[in-house]
């Protein structure tokens, strides 16, 4: 997931929305996904997210994440069919209740993860942190911490790939299909990755302090984030989705 959350430039309505409105729209889809209890509503919310991603030109990012989540969703489905024993038996241990519960759990897993990624791919992290500080009155240190953590996700992924390539050059085989052996090979990589992350964190903290991090206030940003008609419309859509999810 190196490039999944990278910002994708564009001039669509989603790109022009206030970052807080984008966050509210994503939260509306997520809350509606949790509240929905029917397959049509769950599938509709997932299709809405993918349609918005296609419109914004970030469908490839969503599909990349989808490829990672589908195996996890399949495992969740199997576990639900094993532990949920109510209803009629369809095949072997699979019952109607287990299949329905597992299917809804899979759709909720996909429906909760994709909207946040969609919002991040159409929003610059600087705009997101500054808008949260200005509009939501979130303390800047918390907004900065959140966005910095997101920035470090691809950095740490690249660091992990570099360490694995160095170990592969020394004869370590990471392409094994044995999951237990793969986990055993991955555990020693945590130490150099931890050392590298501590060094980057310390350097980032020193750089932020030298730039007057503790003096930052809501008025420090040179860019303003006013709410306009499109942003209000996005909030209304988010509320409508939540109500529809609760009813359906």
C-alpha atoms as a printed R data frame, in Angstrom:
    type eleno elety resid chain resno       x       y       z
1   ATOM     1    CA   UNK     A     1   0.000   0.000   0.000
2   ATOM     2    CA   UNK     A     2   2.815   2.348  -0.881
3   ATOM     3    CA   UNK     A     3   0.920   4.736  -3.142
4   ATOM     4    CA   UNK     A     4  -2.675   4.095  -2.115
5   ATOM     5    CA   UNK     A     5  -3.050   7.237   0.010
6   ATOM     6    CA   UNK     A     6  -0.999   9.556  -2.193
7   ATOM     7    CA   UNK     A     7  -2.767  12.721  -3.299
8   ATOM     8    CA   UNK     A     8  -4.049  12.607  -6.893
9   ATOM     9    CA   UNK     A     9  -4.395  16.106  -8.425
10  ATOM    10    CA   UNK     A    10  -7.658  16.997 -10.114
11  ATOM    11    CA   UNK     A    11 -10.311  19.646 -10.626
12  ATOM    12    CA   UNK     A    12 -13.446  17.661  -9.818
13  ATOM    13    CA   UNK     A    13 -16.116  18.671  -7.328
14  ATOM    14    CA   UNK     A    14 -14.600  16.276  -4.784
15  ATOM    15    CA   UNK     A    15 -11.206  17.942  -5.135
16  ATOM    16    CA   UNK     A    16 -12.732  21.417  -4.670
17  ATOM    17    CA   UNK     A    17 -14.720  20.561  -1.539
18  ATOM    18    CA   UNK     A    18 -13.620  21.859   1.828
19  ATOM    19    CA   UNK     A    19 -11.419  19.170   3.479
20  ATOM    20    CA   UNK     A    20 -13.808  19.066   6.442
21  ATOM    21    CA   UNK     A    21 -16.742  18.485   4.066
22  ATOM    22    CA   UNK     A    22 -14.820  15.622   2.450
23  ATOM    23    CA   UNK     A    23 -14.149  14.182   5.885
24  ATOM    24    CA   UNK     A    24 -17.847  14.497   6.772
25  ATOM    25    CA   UNK     A    25 -18.880  12.801   3.525
26  ATOM    26    CA   UNK     A    26 -16.503   9.905   4.155
27  ATOM    27    CA   UNK     A    27 -17.716   9.661   7.758
28  ATOM    28    CA   UNK     A    28 -21.322   9.661   6.530
29  ATOM    29    CA   UNK     A    29 -20.648   6.706   4.230
30  ATOM    30    CA   UNK     A    30 -18.803   4.841   7.004
31  ATOM    31    CA   UNK     A    31 -21.525   5.422   9.611
32  ATOM    32    CA   UNK     A    32 -24.220   4.452   7.088
33  ATOM    33    CA   UNK     A    33 -22.276   1.257   6.346
34  ATOM    34    CA   UNK     A    34 -22.229   0.378  10.050
35  ATOM    35    CA   UNK     A    35 -25.951   1.119  10.425
36  ATOM    36    CA   UNK     A    36 -27.153  -0.598   7.229
37  ATOM    37    CA   UNK     A    37 -28.532  -4.088   7.703
38  ATOM    38    CA   UNK     A    38 -29.557  -5.085   4.171
39  ATOM    39    CA   UNK     A    39 -27.464  -6.270   1.266
40  ATOM    40    CA   UNK     A    40 -28.872  -3.724  -1.240
41  ATOM    41    CA   UNK     A    41 -27.898  -0.809   1.029
42  ATOM    42    CA   UNK     A    42 -24.432  -2.204   1.766
43  ATOM    43    CA   UNK     A    43 -23.752  -2.924  -1.891
44  ATOM    44    CA   UNK     A    44 -25.138   0.496  -2.838
45  ATOM    45    CA   UNK     A    45 -22.812   2.313  -0.419
46  ATOM    46    CA   UNK     A    46 -19.822   0.370  -1.726
47  ATOM    47    CA   UNK     A    47 -20.846   1.120  -5.321
48  ATOM    48    CA   UNK     A    48 -21.262   4.803  -4.422
49  ATOM    49    CA   UNK     A    49 -17.713   4.929  -3.060
50  ATOM    50    CA   UNK     A    50 -16.298   3.271  -6.174
51  ATOM    51    CA   UNK     A    51 -18.340   5.579  -8.415
52  ATOM    52    CA   UNK     A    52 -17.015   8.643  -6.581
53  ATOM    53    CA   UNK     A    53 -13.507   7.247  -6.933
54  ATOM    54    CA   UNK     A    54 -13.976   6.753 -10.680
55  ATOM    55    CA   UNK     A    55 -15.339  10.301 -11.003
56  ATOM    56    CA   UNK     A    56 -12.360  11.743  -9.089
57  ATOM    57    CA   UNK     A    57  -9.850   9.664 -11.064
58  ATOM    58    CA   UNK     A    58  -8.635   7.650  -8.065
59  ATOM    59    CA   UNK     A    59 -10.343   4.339  -8.847
60  ATOM    60    CA   UNK     A    60  -6.968   2.643  -9.296
61  ATOM    61    CA   UNK     A    61  -6.037   3.516  -5.703
62  ATOM    62    CA   UNK     A    62  -9.308   2.094  -4.392
63  ATOM    63    CA   UNK     A    63  -8.935  -1.094  -6.423
64  ATOM    64    CA   UNK     A    64  -5.381  -1.529  -5.108
65  ATOM    65    CA   UNK     A    65  -6.695  -1.402  -1.558
66  ATOM    66    CA   UNK     A    66  -9.576  -3.659  -2.543
67  ATOM    67    CA   UNK     A    67  -7.130  -6.348  -3.669
68  ATOM    68    CA   UNK     A    68  -5.559  -6.297  -0.209
69  ATOM    69    CA   UNK     A    69  -8.878  -6.395   1.628
70  ATOM    70    CA   UNK     A    70 -10.628  -9.121  -0.377
71  ATOM    71    CA   UNK     A    71  -8.515 -12.001   1.082
72  ATOM    72    CA   UNK     A    72  -9.172 -10.650   4.581
73  ATOM    73    CA   UNK     A    73 -12.877 -10.419   3.773
74  ATOM    74    CA   UNK     A    74 -12.873 -14.040   2.575
75  ATOM    75    CA   UNK     A    75 -11.240 -15.169   5.835
76  ATOM    76    CA   UNK     A    76 -13.866 -13.222   7.768
77  ATOM    77    CA   UNK     A    77 -16.615 -14.884   5.750
78  ATOM    78    CA   UNK     A    78 -15.238 -18.352   6.488
79  ATOM    79    CA   UNK     A    79 -14.954 -17.597  10.214
80  ATOM    80    CA   UNK     A    80 -18.524 -16.323  10.332
81  ATOM    81    CA   UNK     A    81 -19.813 -19.476   8.646
82  ATOM    82    CA   UNK     A    82 -17.898 -21.581  11.189
83  ATOM    83    CA   UNK     A    83 -19.160 -19.833  14.323
84  ATOM    84    CA   UNK     A    84 -22.677 -18.820  13.251
85  ATOM    85    CA   UNK     A    85 -24.664 -22.052  13.351
86  ATOM    86    CA   UNK     A    86 -28.245 -20.781  13.103
87  ATOM    87    CA   UNK     A    87 -30.569 -21.311  10.159
88  ATOM    88    CA   UNK     A    88 -30.674 -24.103   7.602
89  ATOM    89    CA   UNK     A    89 -27.592 -26.045   6.536
90  ATOM    90    CA   UNK     A    90 -26.599 -25.241   2.959
91  ATOM    91    CA   UNK     A    91 -23.324 -27.102   2.479
92  ATOM    92    CA   UNK     A    92 -21.137 -28.937   4.993
93  ATOM    93    CA   UNK     A    93 -20.911 -26.526   7.982
94  ATOM    94    CA   UNK     A    94 -22.267 -23.499   6.119
95  ATOM    95    CA   UNK     A    95 -25.670 -22.305   7.334
96  ATOM    96    CA   UNK     A    96 -27.943 -19.557   6.059
97  ATOM    97    CA   UNK     A    97 -27.338 -17.391   9.129
98  ATOM    98    CA   UNK     A    98 -23.575 -17.803   8.871
99  ATOM    99    CA   UNK     A    99 -23.563 -16.958   5.173
100 ATOM   100    CA   UNK     A   100 -25.751 -13.868   5.614
101 ATOM   101    CA   UNK     A   101 -23.805 -12.617   8.640
102 ATOM   102    CA   UNK     A   102 -20.461 -13.260   6.944
103 ATOM   103    CA   UNK     A   103 -21.549 -11.551   3.738
104 ATOM   104    CA   UNK     A   104 -22.643  -8.432   5.611
105 ATOM   105    CA   UNK     A   105 -19.397  -8.409   7.611
106 ATOM   106    CA   UNK     A   106 -17.363  -8.568   4.390
107 ATOM   107    CA   UNK     A   107 -19.304  -5.708   2.808
108 ATOM   108    CA   UNK     A   108 -18.928  -3.623   5.970
109 ATOM   109    CA   UNK     A   109 -15.184  -4.216   6.002
110 ATOM   110    CA   UNK     A   110 -14.851  -2.995   2.413
111 ATOM   111    CA   UNK     A   111 -17.361  -0.189   2.879
112 ATOM   112    CA   UNK     A   112 -15.577   1.218   5.930
113 ATOM   113    CA   UNK     A   113 -12.030   1.192   4.526
114 ATOM   114    CA   UNK     A   114 -12.580   2.662   1.064
115 ATOM   115    CA   UNK     A   115 -14.272   6.029   1.872
116 ATOM   116    CA   UNK     A   116 -11.376   7.213   4.043
117 ATOM   117    CA   UNK     A   117  -8.858   6.317   1.333
118 ATOM   118    CA   UNK     A   118 -11.032   8.130  -1.210
119 ATOM   119    CA   UNK     A   119 -11.027  11.247   0.953
120 ATOM   120    CA   UNK     A   120  -7.243  11.131   1.432
121 ATOM   121    CA   UNK     A   121  -6.492  10.707  -2.271
122 ATOM   122    CA   UNK     A   122  -8.422  13.875  -3.207
123 ATOM   123    CA   UNK     A   123  -7.147  16.010  -0.305
124 ATOM   124    CA   UNK     A   124  -3.721  17.445   0.375
125 ATOM   125    CA   UNK     A   125  -2.614  16.540   3.889
126 ATOM   126    CA   UNK     A   126  -1.592  20.133   4.625
127 ATOM   127    CA   UNK     A   127  -5.080  21.324   3.685
128 ATOM   128    CA   UNK     A   128  -6.641  18.590   5.806
129 ATOM   129    CA   UNK     A   129  -4.682  19.504   8.933
130 ATOM   130    CA   UNK     A   130  -5.148  23.259   8.471
131 ATOM   131    CA   UNK     A   131  -8.888  22.904   7.802
132 ATOM   132    CA   UNK     A   132  -9.349  20.730  10.886
133 ATOM   133    CA   UNK     A   133  -7.577  23.382  12.954
134 ATOM   134    CA   UNK     A   134  -9.551  26.290  11.478
135 ATOM   135    CA   UNK     A   135 -13.025  24.775  11.051
136 ATOM   136    CA   UNK     A   136 -13.177  22.052  13.716
137 ATOM   137    CA   UNK     A   137 -10.910  23.881  16.221
138 ATOM   138    CA   UNK     A   138  -8.729  20.806  16.590
139 ATOM   139    CA   UNK     A   139  -5.441  21.684  18.339
140 ATOM   140    CA   UNK     A   140  -2.716  21.958  15.731
141 ATOM   141    CA   UNK     A   141  -0.438  19.457  17.446
142 ATOM   142    CA   UNK     A   142  -3.093  16.730  17.101
143 ATOM   143    CA   UNK     A   143  -3.871  17.558  13.471
144 ATOM   144    CA   UNK     A   144  -0.157  17.633  12.686
145 ATOM   145    CA   UNK     A   145   0.389  14.279  14.400
146 ATOM   146    CA   UNK     A   146  -2.432  12.667  12.407
147 ATOM   147    CA   UNK     A   147  -1.281  13.919   9.025
148 ATOM   148    CA   UNK     A   148   2.371  13.186   9.777
149 ATOM   149    CA   UNK     A   149   1.484   9.593  10.646
150 ATOM   150    CA   UNK     A   150  -0.242   9.294   7.272
151 ATOM   151    CA   UNK     A   151   2.812  10.723   5.519
152 ATOM   152    CA   UNK     A   152   5.048   8.139   7.155
153 ATOM   153    CA   UNK     A   153   2.989   5.165   5.912
154 ATOM   154    CA   UNK     A   154   4.525   5.120   2.394
155 ATOM   155    CA   UNK     A   155   7.934   6.088   3.816
156 ATOM   156    CA   UNK     A   156   7.991   3.103   6.161
157 ATOM   157    CA   UNK     A   157   6.719   0.842   3.375
158 ATOM   158    CA   UNK     A   158   9.624   1.926   1.182
159 ATOM   159    CA   UNK     A   159  12.024   1.385   4.081
160 ATOM   160    CA   UNK     A   160  10.672  -2.126   4.566
161 ATOM   161    CA   UNK     A   161  11.095  -2.888   0.858
162 ATOM   162    CA   UNK     A   162  14.670  -1.583   0.938
163 ATOM   163    CA   UNK     A   163  15.518  -3.757   3.959
164 ATOM   164    CA   UNK     A   164  13.940  -6.809   2.307
165 ATOM   165    CA   UNK     A   165  15.946  -6.201  -0.879
166 ATOM   166    CA   UNK     A   166  19.145  -5.948   1.161
167 ATOM   167    CA   UNK     A   167  18.348  -9.195   2.957
168 ATOM   168    CA   UNK     A   168  17.405 -10.885  -0.327
169 ATOM   169    CA   UNK     A   169  20.825  -9.914  -1.714
170 ATOM   170    CA   UNK     A   170  22.303 -11.769   1.265
171 ATOM   171    CA   UNK     A   171  20.425 -14.949   0.381
172 ATOM   172    CA   UNK     A   172  17.210 -14.644   2.437
173 ATOM   173    CA   UNK     A   173  14.211 -16.011   0.507
174 ATOM   174    CA   UNK     A   174  11.045 -13.998   1.191
175 ATOM   175    CA   UNK     A   175   9.015 -15.525  -1.647
176 ATOM   176    CA   UNK     A   176   8.115 -18.631   0.353
177 ATOM   177    CA   UNK     A   177   4.465 -19.676   0.363
178 ATOM   178    CA   UNK     A   178   4.609 -20.974   3.923
179 ATOM   179    CA   UNK     A   179   2.869 -18.263   6.015
180 ATOM   180    CA   UNK     A   180   4.561 -19.318   9.267
181 ATOM   181    CA   UNK     A   181   8.011 -19.209   7.683
182 ATOM   182    CA   UNK     A   182   7.230 -15.854   6.086
183 ATOM   183    CA   UNK     A   183   6.227 -14.423   9.478
184 ATOM   184    CA   UNK     A   184   9.410 -15.796  11.022
185 ATOM   185    CA   UNK     A   185  11.463 -14.102   8.296
186 ATOM   186    CA   UNK     A   186   9.614 -10.803   8.672
187 ATOM   187    CA   UNK     A   187  10.058 -10.476  12.439
188 ATOM   188    CA   UNK     A   188  13.838  -9.684  12.286
189 ATOM   189    CA   UNK     A   189  13.032  -6.801   9.913
190 ATOM   190    CA   UNK     A   190  11.187  -4.994  12.703
191 ATOM   191    CA   UNK     A   191  14.419  -4.044  14.495
192 ATOM   192    CA   UNK     A   192  16.089  -2.093  11.636
193 ATOM   193    CA   UNK     A   193  12.723  -0.596  10.708
194 ATOM   194    CA   UNK     A   194  12.214   0.536  14.304
195 ATOM   195    CA   UNK     A   195  15.696   2.075  14.435
196 ATOM   196    CA   UNK     A   196  15.075   3.891  11.159
197 ATOM   197    CA   UNK     A   197  11.660   5.138  12.279
198 ATOM   198    CA   UNK     A   198  13.045   6.485  15.560
199 ATOM   199    CA   UNK     A   199  15.713   8.392  13.650
200 ATOM   200    CA   UNK     A   200  13.168   9.897  11.244
201 ATOM   201    CA   UNK     A   201  10.850  10.806  14.112
202 ATOM   202    CA   UNK     A   202  13.636  12.561  16.000
203 ATOM   203    CA   UNK     A   203  14.707  14.474  12.889
204 ATOM   204    CA   UNK     A   204  11.113  15.499  12.182
205 ATOM   205    CA   UNK     A   205  10.622  16.708  15.757
206 ATOM   206    CA   UNK     A   206  13.794  18.820  15.629
207 ATOM   207    CA   UNK     A   207  12.816  20.328  12.273
208 ATOM   208    CA   UNK     A   208   9.322  21.166  13.526
209 ATOM   209    CA   UNK     A   209  10.655  22.778  16.689
210 ATOM   210    CA   UNK     A   210  13.109  24.922  14.723
211 ATOM   211    CA   UNK     A   211  10.205  26.151  12.594
212 ATOM   212    CA   UNK     A   212   8.208  27.313  15.599
213 ATOM   213    CA   UNK     A   213   5.865  24.358  15.905
214 ATOM   214    CA   UNK     A   214   4.703  25.312  19.420
215 ATOM   215    CA   UNK     A   215   3.861  28.850  18.288
216 ATOM   216    CA   UNK     A   216   1.346  27.666  15.673
217 ATOM   217    CA   UNK     A   217  -2.275  28.827  16.202
218 ATOM   218    CA   UNK     A   218  -5.507  28.853  14.188
219 ATOM   219    CA   UNK     A   219  -4.594  32.234  12.730
220 ATOM   220    CA   UNK     A   220  -1.125  31.116  11.577
221 ATOM   221    CA   UNK     A   221  -2.286  29.556   8.317
222 ATOM   222    CA   UNK     A   222  -2.025  31.793   5.251
223 ATOM   223    CA   UNK     A   223  -4.898  29.932   3.549
224 ATOM   224    CA   UNK     A   224  -8.527  30.113   4.643
225 ATOM   225    CA   UNK     A   225 -11.083  27.305   4.300
226 ATOM   226    CA   UNK     A   226 -14.575  28.840   4.135
227 ATOM   227    CA   UNK     A   227 -17.700  26.725   3.652
228 ATOM   228    CA   UNK     A   228 -19.587  27.312   0.378
229 ATOM   229    CA   UNK     A   229 -22.712  25.822  -1.180
230 ATOM   230    CA   UNK     A   230 -20.972  22.665  -2.385
231 ATOM   231    CA   UNK     A   231 -19.666  21.982   1.105
232 ATOM   232    CA   UNK     A   232 -23.125  22.358   2.630
233 ATOM   233    CA   UNK     A   233 -24.465  20.010  -0.045
234 ATOM   234    CA   UNK     A   234 -21.835  17.413   0.903
235 ATOM   235    CA   UNK     A   235 -22.900  17.674   4.569
236 ATOM   236    CA   UNK     A   236 -26.539  17.189   3.558
237 ATOM   237    CA   UNK     A   237 -25.619  14.113   1.509
238 ATOM   238    CA   UNK     A   238 -23.710  12.702   4.483
239 ATOM   239    CA   UNK     A   239 -26.740  13.157   6.765
240 ATOM   240    CA   UNK     A   240 -29.071  11.609   4.165
241 ATOM   241    CA   UNK     A   241 -26.790   8.577   3.836
242 ATOM   242    CA   UNK     A   242 -26.725   8.091   7.615
243 ATOM   243    CA   UNK     A   243 -30.511   8.290   7.861
244 ATOM   244    CA   UNK     A   244 -30.908   5.911   4.912
245 ATOM   245    CA   UNK     A   245 -28.458   3.486   6.496
246 ATOM   246    CA   UNK     A   246 -30.366   3.552   9.785
247 ATOM   247    CA   UNK     A   247 -33.674   2.917   8.013
248 ATOM   248    CA   UNK     A   248 -32.410   0.290   5.584
